[in-house]
Amino acid sequence: MEVAPQMIDRNSGLASVPRAPAAADGAPESLGENKAQRGWRIAKQTGGYIVSLGVTFLGLTAVTFAIGRFIPVDPVLAIVGDRAPRELYERTRLAIGLDRSIPEQYFIYLKKVLTGDFGRSVMTSNPVIADLLHFFPATFELATIATLVGVALGVPAGVAAGARKGRWPDHIVRFAGLFGYSMPVFWLGLVGLFVFYGKLGWVAGPGRLDVTYDDILTPRTGVILIDSAVVGEWDIFRNAFSHLILPACLLGYISLAYIARMTRSFMIDQLSQEYVTAARIKGCSFWRVVWRHAFPNIAVPLITVIGLSYATLLEGAVLTETVFAWPGLGLYITHSLFNADMNAVLGGTLVVGAVFIGINATCDFLYKIADPRLRVP
């Protein structure tokens, strides 16, 4: 067998094998094949991911349909009332398709969901989709500000607690987290209103706006802070912010307790690894090792924690919305459930499930940004 001739590099003294000649177009022939294979792999993974999201959504619709059909609430009576004549009852039953088979009812329900038709709310007499578009922005505004507060304070606090395990920063963060986990959220809300609104007057009271500003601002996105800033209504912006800051900080504190606790646990685990010791031996400062070496390695699980915390808040913090009279999604679903308004309950449940699917998809995308090892080679 012939052996390829070797050449000695005079600078390194190492043997090297001559490279194969390039193709006629100036690039190795296998490079085009690698690009094609990589493109096929990306397309295959993307297609599989889209199919997975679709199957998850179909499963969600099947669950909500089953809830609506098998719970002991008669949707016909919820529409016509208990004293409706038998003829009206039967006519309504036929109109909403309850005389059809279960699979046929499900396909009709799925078709309506895909076109945005969730039925009409018995409680408000509005289309459910209109109610959801009205109530969800309030929850989105509250949950987003609360999550920003929780991340901005919880991540540095958790890193400091993990880096100084057993010292006073760790004790403070652990006590704050334990307090946030232990105290009932409605009690914190009532105390916050009593102190900061009733006694000190630092914030506005319950609701999203003072009565003075009702019906002045034309809704564009439904998020008052954005809508008022776009049109330059800064008085409305300040009033909305004064109503928002207390419930947002309260939920942000609850989120902070969870995020800080998990960040501390992740950081303690990473700081016990051998690469941290090696970096310290090479002369890196302690905080450089913490932020430049250990922190990037906790990014992926931390994204999961933040995503779950945000999704939980987007469900609607029912107790917080009740205490602060915040017209959000959680309060809407709760009132609908008490009034046996199943169209509204199922529509809200479907939106909550879609929010979780969307946030999980976003987290999967952020994983690849945070960790290059998860990217397609």
C-alpha positions, 0 to 999 in steps of 0.5 A: 500500500502506498503511503501519502508523502509527508512533509515536515513543518520547519516551524513546528517540527510536526509531520503534515499530509498534503491537502487534496486538490480543490475541485474545478470551481475552487471548493472541495467537492464534499463541501457542497454535499455537506451544505446540502446535508446541513440544509436538509437536516435544518429543514427536517428538524424545523418541520418536525418541530412545527408538527410537534407544536401542531400535535400539541395544539390538537391535544389541547383542543381535545382536552378543552372539548372533553372538559366542555362535554363531560363536566356536569353542566348543561350548556343548553340550560346555561344559554336558555335558562332553567324556565325555558320551554321544552321547544326552545330547549330542543331548538337550542340543542340542535342549533349548537350541534349537541345532537351530533356524534362526539367525533363530529362535534369535535371536528366542528369545534376544532374548525370554529377554534381555528377560525377564532370562533369560541362562541358567545359568552352568556355572562357578557353577551359578547363573542368570547374572542372579543372578551379575551382580546379585552381582558388578556392585555391587562394580564399581559401588562401586569405579568410582563412588568412583574416578570421584569422585576423578578428577573432584574432582582432575582437573578443577581440575588441568586448569583450572589447567594450562590457565590457567597453560600453560607454568608450573609448575602445567602442568608438574606436571599434565602429568608426573602425567598422563604417569606415570599413563598410562605405569605399568602399573596392576597394578604400581601396585596391587602397589606400593600394597599393599606400601607402604600395606598391608604396610609402613605399615598404613594400609589393609586388604588385598585383598577387600571385607571382613575375614573377621570381617565376612563374612555379617553384613550382609544385602545390600540394594543389594549396595553395602557402604558403602550397606548398612552405613550404612543399618542403622548398622553403622559398624564394617563401613562403616569396614572396607569403606572401608579395603578400598575406598580403595586400589583406588579411589584407584588407579583414580581416579588413572588417571581423573584423568590422562585427565580432567586432560589433556583438561580442560587441552586444552579450557581452552587452546582456550577461553582463546584465544578473543576473548570472553576478551580482551573480558572481560579488557578490560572489567575481569573478573579472570583467574580470574573469566573462567576459571571464569565464562566459559571453564569453562561452554563446556567443560562439554559435551565434559567431560561426554563425557570423564567419561562415557566414563571412568566407563563404562570403569571400570564394564566392570570393571578386570580387572587391578585387580580381580585384584590386589586380589581384588575380586569385580567384573564384570570378574573374573567375565567373565574367569574365565567366558571362561577356563572357556568359560562362554559364558552368563556371558560373553554376559550380562556383555557385554550388561550392559557394553553396556547400561551404555554405552547408559545412560551415553550417554543420561545424557550427552545429558540433561546436555548440555541442562542444561550448554548451553541452546543444545541445548534444544528451543526 
